[in-house]
């Protein structure tokens, strides 16, 4: 998916096309349909300059109605960074992402603990597994009101938490002030996932880590299991 | 009729406001020790043509709910008044047009 201001679309395409050898199509924000696609990725960036709120304008782009239909039919949707913000603005995922508690833009490697392997994007991982993936954001501070947060935790919708290299979830490992160290969540059905870290930037050893591939591979395996 | 609507968007009281905390820190550094709290928000001014004030308020309310504020984290308040004539051109309020 490419909105004006999206900047990580080619990195995502590189991970899926060049590394995993799966076909890729760039979707323009003015398109009316996502028919024929099996997986929609909303990459990172600063859609529409992040004016008003991150993702607030992109959420009303013409193509987003088709994406919402696709998601509601069970289609696989992955929102990364700004894509996560857009999915929340579109109410396809709960909560919101506030400015980092430090008020600083954070661009660094973090460790993520996989919390559950039920989502389409963590099928290949096991709970407790630690992934090393970079973040790059100024507004990734996950917030939800207490009832929503309880529901997300109870339903097992927390997919990734910031942790130390040993997998321990601590305040020190939290780069942005997110409640419960939440780095990524799924919808109740598990077909829509949003995450602040950038798996597409950790897809080859040359980049410092290929731990991000597990996320894209899981989606491919999920699709193979249940033909579209 | 032309109206001017001011929309104040603020984070809900339960939502932490890192920007406000940072601004408060800056004020304390400058010696303004009496400041106990700062909340940062957004201020939007809209000019719109509607048949009457009730209709204008309803439209701005709808805009705030749909786009201008995110109900998950933000509250909003609207102040509405007939557009004052511009001191330079005399355009604006009524004018018989």
Interface residues (C-beta under 8 A of the other chain):
Chain A: X52 X53 X56 X60 X88 X89 X95 X96 X98 X99 X100 X101 X102 X103 X141 X143 X144 X145 X177
Chain B: X11 X14 X15 X16 X18 X19 X22 X42 X67 X68 X70 X72 X73
